Amino acid sequence: MADLKKEQQISSGKGLSLKRMISALGPAWIISAVAAGPGTTLSVAKAGGTYGYDFLWVVVLSVVLAFVCQYMAAKTALIGGRGIVSIVQDKWGT
């Protein structure tokens, strides 16, 4: 019974402190900071503050295109037996 009450509090957003919410994200903060970088973070924050959700389609499009690029790089590495960087270096040099 106590577990059910706790689940209801969590699902309704009650009982969660800021510290628990941040810790629930785990290493996502670090990974996103490394992947995005400070320039991207600043640009995105500025655009979000200025335009709100008007440019959300750009984020969705970027995710789709990034997925396609990562997928093609993984397929190239599987087929070629090497990473995309070494294949490009062999083809076009350093």
Residue, then its C-alpha position, 0 to 999 in steps of 0.5 A: m500500500a505504501d509503495l502504491k502511494k509513493e508511485q502516485q506521488i512520483s507520477s503526479g510530481k509530488g514528493l520529488s525534490l530538485k536534487r532527486m530530479i537532477s540525480a535521476l538524469g544521471p550522466a546525461w548532463i555530462i554527455s550532453a555538455v560534451a556533445a553539444g559544447p558551450g557554443t551550442t548550449l548558448s545558441v540554443a538557450k538564446a533561441g529558446g528564450t527569444y523564439g520559444y517553441d517556434f524552432l522546435w522543428v529544427v531540433v526534430l530535423s537535426v535528430v533525424l539527420a544525426f541518426v541517419c549520419q550515425y547509422m551510415a557511419a556504423k554500417t560503413a564501419l561494419i562493412g569496411g571493418r574499420g572506422i569512418v575516419s580511417i576509411v576517409q583517410d585512406k580515400w582522401g588522405t590526411 
